[in-house]
Amino acid sequence: MKAQAWIAAMVAGLLVSGAARAAGRDAAKAFADLLPKMDQEQAQQAWQQFCWTAGAPGNEAERAEACRLMAAKLKGETRKPVRIWLLKQLERIGRDESAEAVAALLTDADRLVRDAAVRALANNPSPAAGDRLLSAMEAASGAEKLALINAMGFRAEPANVQALARVLGNSSDDRMAAAAAHALGRIGTTEAARALQPALGRSTPVASEAADALAKIAKNLLAAGKVGQSADIARMLDQPHSPARLAGLRARLGSGKDTAAETILKVLAGGDEKEAEVAAGFVANVDAAGIRRLADGLSSLPPAAQVCLLRALGPRRDRAALPAVKAAAESPEPAVKDAALAALGGVGDASTVPILLKAIQDGSEGAGIARRSLESVFADGVDPALIDALKTTTDNGRRALLVEILGNRRSASAVPALLDALAGDDGNLRRRAISALEKVASPEDLPAILSGILKIGDDGQRDEAARAVASICDRVPDESRRADEVLRAYRNASASEQTRLLAVLGRVGGSGALALVREAASGTDADRRVAAERAILDWPDSSVAEDLAKLAERAENRDRRRDAIGALARVVGGSGPLDNRERLDYLERAFKQADRDEDRRRVLAAAREIPTFPAVRFAAAHLDEPKLRSQAVATVVGLLENQELRDNHREESDRLLDKVISVSKDKSLRERARSFKSSK
């Protein structure tokens, strides 16, 4: 109904505005027809549409006529809601013709009407509106005066500087004086700045507002190229022990960019924490020459100030500071050394690699900082320096560290060196290489990676490598071709190598791989059969659901049966070719084979991914079993979030939700169940 009323209102509005123009008559009759019902939504929408049309460029005569009509009805005989509504329209389109009538309401007995009148005048671009606000402000007191001062600040008219300066200088009310200071800051002229200066010695709220206003004026003057005037204000603010000193410091730094570096060094040396924070924050705005001056002055600062400056130089990433930061990384002061190591992550280059590696290997508290910097410093030559270090060092612990760092840096150029590490004999190094290759290798690297995997004898490492290969295969755009390289390697491998590659096929998946895995699973070679079963357990989708169900039903080994049940619950809840009925059938088979509550709960959890009412019933059948109840409740509630499912089985859904509410110990699930029942 509301939508229909809105459409009707829009049509009415269009008819009103269109008819007024097309017929050549004014809007008086249309307004008179709507006015008695102007406190109703349809009439309001119709007149508002007329006002919007009248306020568009080219409709000046209509706009003025509409404003005169509304202004004439602002007097007391018009109902209050209607007056407020009319004032809202005048706020948008009013000009000279309505200023006097609106100003008459600034002393209305009703506060809501007064507030609406203030807003209407504040938004009225006519000088007459500004004059009325000024006159009313000078005559008002209390909350009304405060509202009018704020409105004058919103208009930001330079002509009002003297009046606002009188309020600022003469008012004993801090709120009033602070509002005047804020308004002067919005006006932003040099005259406004002079009016604000005496307020810096006032009480804290007024002084703070005046300082903020002056800082804003200084910033605007600087943006306008008036550097000298901006600097004058900065000096005015930047006085020792002044509550405005921080605003003054910001303004001084902004207006004196050529001397900003010297100012920053002086402030940092002074030891005032708040001033140091402001100064360090301005390092981001200093030019290249200023960065060099800051770097030259770094060593002359006290340790705490060095730390502050180093923390600002790092994110700036200007290598003009590099020599000074490298020197600070050798500081005997631990805090300075750590800050320098962190800064090298921003300003560093290839020459910082030995420094950071040394810090990492020293095992000090800065080792973690150095490592983060080495992983984040991106400059030409850094990756080659790390790769060269990996090739030349013989210490496997150091090599493992370098491999991990290269992986975290996503260094694609490191792939050949990582492949060499993969082919090595050190298990820890090989594991790190597998992890790094997963992050940086491309599908084109798969033949070499697969060749390296064939040399791995450890089952755990081979499984890690299989996961890495699957991740790399996922980057092949054509899903149907993702297993091609693994299949090619498998077909060209010896029988023992094929056994090792079965784990990879299990992680990658695909119809071609599944045929080979099934063939191995049904063969006479015991090792290949075990490897094939493991591959089926790791399969990424539900195309192996039948294989897993049979494995669970036939397995003589209890652990293998439990693994099959878990894998079946996983794949049935994920992607694959099965429809919902088939997915639920497999879960029911898995549930029957499960001999542990842990596995039964896993099966019930998987049912949540099957958005059918039979799946709801499957889970609900176990609401009375104490050890399965919590998962059964979660699955029932999760499935019944689907409103269509509830609506198609409303009566049964409500019965099951009542059951959930009565047996669940989880407050949030009970509340969700109640909310589903209430949305009938």
N, C-alpha and C positions, 0 to 999 in steps of 0.2 A: 504493500500500500504506500509506503514512504517513497519508493521508486516512482510509482505512478503519480504521486503528488508532485514530486520534483519535476518530472517530465511535463506535467500540466503547467507548473509554474514557469518553466522555461518557455513553453509555447505561448503562455500568456504574456510573458515579458517581451518576446519577439513580436507578438501581435501589437502590444502597446507601443513599442518603439517604432515598429514598421508603419503602423497606422498613423502615428503622429506625424511622421515625415510624409508618407504617401498622400495623406488626405490634406496636408498643408495646415492642419490646425495645431495649436500648442498642446502641451501635455497636461494642461490644467484639469480637463475633465477626467483623463485617465488617473491622475493623482487623486482627484476628489473621489473617484469610484473606489480606489484601493485604500485610501486613508482609514476609513472606518474599520477595515480588517487588517491594518498594518501590523498588529501584534500576532497575526497568524502566519504560518510558514509560507503558504502559497502566495499570499499577497506580498510578503517581504521579498520572496524570490522574484516575483514579477517586477516589482519596482527596482530591485537591485539590478536586474538585467537591463532595465531601461537606463539606469544610472551608468552602468558599464558602457553601454552603447553611446550614451551622450558624452561620456568622458573621453571617447576615442578622438584622435586628431581629426580635424575637419568638421566637428560637430559642436563648435563653440556656442552657437546660439541655443541649441538644445541643452547643453550643459548649464549655461547661465540661467535658463528658464527653470530647469529642474531644481537648481540650488535656491533660486528665489522662492519657489513653491515650498520647499522644505524649510527654509529659514522662516517663512511666515507662520509655520506651524510649530515652532519651538517653544511657544509660550505655555504658560501653566495650564491652559484649558485642554491641551493635548495630553493624553495619558502618558505616564512616565516611560513604560517600555517602548512606546512609539517614538517618544522624543529621543531616547537613547539610540534607537535604530536609525532614525533620521540623522543624528549626529555621526553615526558610523559611516553613512553614505557621504556626508559632507567632509568627513576626514579624508575620503578618497578623491573627491572631485571639487571640493569647495575652493573658491577664490575670493576676490574683493566683495562680491555681492552678498556673501554670507558671513563675513567676518564680524560685523557689528552685532548681528543677531546671536551668533554663537558666543561672543564675548559677554553678552548680557547674562548668559547662564553660568559664568564663572563664579557668581555669588548665589547660585541657586541653593535652596534649602536642602536638596537631596545630594548626597555625596557622589552617587553613581552618575548623576547628571553632570555634576561639576567635573568629574574625572573625564567623562566623555567629551565635554566641551574643551578641556585642556588638550586632549589628544587631537581633536579636530583642528584647533588653532595651531598646534605644533606642526602638523602635517600640511597646513595650508601655505603654499609658497608666496602668497600675497604679502607685500610689505605691511599692508593694513593689519593683517593677522599678527605680525610681529609687534607692531605698535600696541595693539590691544593687550598682548601678553605682557609687554613691558609695563604698561600703565597698571594692569591688574597686579603684577608682582610687587610694585612699589607700594601699593595700597594694602596688600594682603599681609597676613601673619600666620604663624604656625604651619600646620601641614599643608594648607593651601599655598602658602608662599613657597614652601619647599617644592611642591609639584610644579609650580610655575617656573622656578629656577631651573629645574631639570628640563622642562619643555624648551626654555631659552637655550640651554646647552645643546639640546637636540637640533635646534635650528642653526646654532653656531653663527650668529650674525655679528660681524665686527662692530656694528653700531651699538651693541649692548655692553661693550667692555666696561664703560664707566659705571653703569648701573650695577653690574655684577661686582666690580671692584669695591663699590660702596658697601655692598652686602658683605663681601669678604673682609673688609677692614672694620666694619662697625658692628657686625653681628656677634653677640656673645654665645650664640647657639652653635656648637661645633658642627652639628649636622648641616645647618644652613650654610655656614662658612665653607665646609668641605664641598657641598654641592656647587657653590659659586666657583670654587677653585676648579672643580671638574669641568664646569661649563666654560670657564676661561681657557682651559686646556684644549677643549674641542674647538674653540674659536681660533686659537693658535697663532695670533698675530704677535709682533714684537711688543705692541702696546699691551696685549694680554699678558705677555711675559713680565713686563715691568709691574703690572698690577699684582702679579702673583708673588713677586720677590719678598715683600714684607711679611707674607704669610709663612715663610720658612722659619720664622721665630715663634710661631704660634704653638699651641698644644699639639701633641703627636698626631691625632687624626687629621687635623687641618694641614699641618706641615707635611705629612706624608702625601696627602692628596695634592697639595701644591707642588711638591717635588715631582710626583708622577706627571702632573700636567706640564711642568716645565721641561721635563725630560722628553715628553711627547712633542712639545713645540721644538726643542732642539733637534730632535730626529727629523721632523718635517722640514725644518730650515736647511738641515744638511742635505736632505734629498732634493731640495730646490736649488742646491748649489750655493747657499748663503752660509759658507763655512765660518766666516768671522762672527756672524750673529749667533750661530750655533755654539761656537767656542765661548762666547761671552756668557751664555746661559750655563754652560758646563762649569765655568769658573764660579759662577754664582752659587751653584749647587754643591760643588766639591770643596767643602770646608771641613776641617777637622772637627770631630765630635758632633757633627750635624746629622740629624736623622735622615737628611736628604743626601748624605755623602755618596751612597752607593748609586743613586740615580745620577748624581753629578759625575761620578767616575764613568758610568756608562756613556753619558753624553760627551765627556771629555775624550774618551777613547774613540767614539764615533766621529767627532768633529776634528780630531787631530790624528788622522791615520798615518801621516808621515812620522809622527813622534810616538805612535802607539806602542812600538816595541820598547822604547825607553821607559814609557809610563808603566807598562806591564812589569818590566824588571824592577823598577823602583817600588811598585806596590808589593810585589812578591817578596822583596827584601825587607819590607816593613813589618811583615809578620801578622797583619790583621787577616784572620781567616775569611771573613765575609768579603773584604776587599779583594783578597787573593782569588776567591772563587769567581768574582766578576771579571777580574783581569785575565785569569786563565780562560774563561769562557770566550773572551774576545780574540784569542789566538786564531780561531777559525776565520776571522775576518782580516788578519794581517797579510800584507802582500809578501812576495818572495823576498824582497830586500829586508823586510821586517823579520821574517823567519830567520834569515842569516844573522841578524843582530841579536835575536833571542838566543840562538844557538851559541853565539860568541859569549853571551853573558851567563850561560847556564852554569858553568863551573864556579862562578863567583857568588852564587846564591847559597844560602844556608840549605842543609839537607832537605828540610821539609818543603822549602820553596822549590828546590830542584825536582822533587817528586811531583809537585803540583804542575810545574811547567812540562815535565816529561809526559804526564798524563794528557796534556793538551796537545803536545807536538805529535804524538803517535797518530791520533785520528786525522790530523791535518795531512799526513802522507806527503810531506814536502821533503825531498831528499837533500835539500840544502842543510837540514838539521842532522843529517846522518853522521858526520864525523863527531859531533858533540855527543850524540846519543851513544855511539860506539864507545867513546871514552867513558861515559857515565856507566856503561855496562861493566867496567872494570873497577868501579868505585868500591872502597872498603865498607861503605855504608850499605847494609843489606836492603833498606827500603829504596835507596836511590838505584842500586843495581837492579832490583826487581822491576822498578818503574821503567828503567831503560830497556830491559829485556822485553817488556810489554810494548814499549814504543817502537822497537825494531820491527814488530809485526806490521807497523804502518809505514815507517820511513825506510825500512831495510831494502837491501838488494843482495846480489849473489855474495858480496863480501861479508855479509852478516851470517852466512851459513855456518862457518867454523865457530864463530862466537856462540851461536845458539846451540850447536851440537855439543860444544864443550860444557855449556851450562847444564844441558840435559844430562850429560854423562857424569857430571860432578855429583849429581844426586842431591843438591841443595834444595832449599825451599823454593828457589826460583826455577827448578827444573820443569815443573808443570807450566809455568808462565812462558819459559823459553820454547817449550814444545808447541804451545798454542800459537806463539808468534811465528814459528817455523812453518806451521801448517797454514798460516794466513797471509804470509808475506808474498805478494804476487808482483814479481819484477822479472825482467829478462835475465836469464842466467841462473835463477834459483833452482829450477828443476834439473837442468844439466849438472849443477854443482852437487845436488843430492844424489843424482844417478851416478856421477863419477865417484862420490864417496862410497856408494853401495858397491861399485865394481872393485874398488881398490882396497877396501878394508877386508881383513881376514877374520875379524872377530864376529862370530855369528850373532851374539847379543846385539852388537851395534848394527849389524846388517838387518836383523829383525826389526829394530827400531826405525831404520831408514825406510824399509819396505812399508811399514805401517804409516809413516808420515807421508810417503808418496801416495799411498792409497787415499788417505784423508785429504790430500791436496787435489785429488782427482786428476793426477798427472798422466795423461794418455801417452806421453813420450816415454814413460817409464815401463811400458808393457814388455819390451824385450828383456830388460833387466829383471823384471818380475818373473818372467818365464824361466830365466836362468835360475832364480831362487826356487821356483817350483820344482825344477828338475834336480835340486840338490838333495843331500842326504840328511840335513838337519830338519827334524820334525817341526820344531817351533818356527823356524824360518819358512818352511813350506806352508804351514798353516797361515802365517801372516801373508804370504804371497797369494794364497787362494783368496783370502778376504780382500786384499788390495785389487786383485784382478777382477773380482766381482764388481768393484766400483768403477774401474777405469777401462776394462777391455771392451772391444766391440765384437760383433759376430764374425768379422774377418779374422779375429785372433783365435777362434775356436779350434781350428786344426792343431795349432801349437799347444793350446791348453789341454786338449784331449790327449795329445802325445805325452804331455807331462803327467797327466793323471794316471796313465798306464804304468808309470814308474812308482806309483804310491802303493805300498803294501799294507799300510795301516787302514783298517776298515773305517774308523772314525774320520780320518783325514779324507779318505776317498768320498765319504758321504758329504762332508763339507764342500769338497770340490764339485760334487754332483749338484749341490744346491747352487753353487756359484755359476756353473754352466747353464743351469735352468734359467737363472736370472739373466744371463747374457743372451740366451736364446729368445727370451721374451722381447728383446729389442729388435728382433727381425720383424719388419712391418707386416709381411704376409704370414698370417697365423699357420697356414697350411705348410709352410716351408721351414718352420722353426726347428724341426728335428732333423733337417737334412744333413747337417755336418756330423751330427752324432751317428746317424744311420750310416753315413759314408765311412766313418771311422770304424764302426762296428763290423761292417761287411769286409773291410780290409784287414781286420785284426785276426790274430791267432785265436784258438779256442780259449786259452787261458785269459787272453786280453779281453775277449768278448764277455767272459764272466765278470771281469772288473767293470766293463762298460755298462752292464745291465743296471747298475745303480744309477748311472747317468740317464739312461733311457727312462727309468722310473720317475725321475724328477722332471724330465722334459715333457713326456707324454706324446700323444699323437697316435693316429691309427696305425701307421707303419711301425712305430716302435712297439705298440701293443701286440701286434702279430708276432714279432720276434720274441717278446717277453713270454707270451703264452706258449710259444714253441719250446722255449727253454724250460718253462715250468712243467711241461709234460714229458720232458726228456728223461734219459736214464742217468745222466751225470748228476750226482748228488749235490756237488758244489754249485753247479749252474742252476739246479732246481731251487736251492735255498736262496741264491742271489736273485732269481726271478721272482720268487715269492716276496722277497724284500722290496723289489721294484714295484710290484703290484700294491704293496702296503703303502708305498710313497706316492702312488699315482695322483696326478693333480686334479682329476675330475671323475665324474660318476660313470664313465664308460667301463670301469672295472668293477662295478657294483656286484655283478653276478660272480665274478672271480672271487671277490672278498667274501661274499655270502657262503660260497662253497668252501672256501678256506676255513671259515669259522666253524662250519658244520662238520668238516672232515678232519680238522687238525687234531692230531694226537697230543701235541705239545700244548699245554694249557696257556703258556705265555703267548705262543703264536696265535691261538684262538682269540685271546684278549686283544692282541694287536690288530687282528682282522676286524673285530667288532668296533674298535676305536676308529680304524681307517674307514670302515663302512659308514659309520655315523658322520665322519668328516666329509666324505665325498658326496653322500646323499644330501647333505645340507648345503653343498656348493653347486658349481656349474656342471653341465653335462647334458647328455641326450635324454635323460629320463623325464617322464611326465610326473605330475604330483601323485597319481595313484601308485605308480611304480616305486616312487621314492618312499612312500609310506609302507608299501609292502616289504621293502628291504629293511626298513627300520623295525618292523614287527618281527622279521626273521632274526635280526640282530638281537633284539630284546630277548627272544626265546633262548638264544645261545649264551647270553650273558649270565655269568655265575657270581658277579660282584655288583654290589649296589653302585659303586663308582661307574662301572660301565653302563648300567641301566640309566643312571642319571645323564650320562653323556648322550645316550640314544634319545631320551626325552628332550634334552636341550636341542638336538638336531631337528626334532619335529616342529620346532618353532619356525623353521624356515619353509614349512609346507603350508601355504595359506588356504587350507581346506577345512571343512567342518569335521570330516573323519579324523584329521590330525588332532583337532580339539578333543574329540572323544577318546582318542588313543591316550592322550596325556591325562585327561580327566579321570580315566579309569584307575589312576594310581594316587588320587587325592587322599585316600584313606590309609595309604601306606606310609608310616612315620618316616622311614629313611628315604623315601622318594618324594614326599609331599612338597617340599620346598621347590624342587625343580618342576614338578607337575604344575604347581600353582603358577610359577613364572612362565611356563610355556602356555598354559591356558590363557592367562591374562595377556601375554604378548600376542597370541593369535587373535584374541577377541578385541584387540585394538582396531582391527579392521571392521569398520562400521557396516560395510556391505555384508560381511560374514555374519555379523550379529543380526542385521535386519532380515536376512534370509532364513534365520533360525532363531527368531526372537524368543519364543517361549523356552526352548531348550537352553539358549544362551543365558537367560535370566536365572534358570534353575542352577546352571553350573556356576554362575557368578555368585549366587547366594551360597553355594557350597564353598567356593573360594573364600568368601568373606567369613564364613564360620570356622574354617580350619586353618587359615593362614596366620602365621605369626609375624609376617612382614607388614608393617603399617602402611607403607607406601603402596604395596600391591593391593591391600584391602581398599585403600582410597581410590585407586585406579579402577578396581572392579566396581565400586559403588558408582563412580562417574559413568561407567558404561551402562549400568542399569538405568540411570536417570535419563539418559539420552534416548528416549523411546520415540 
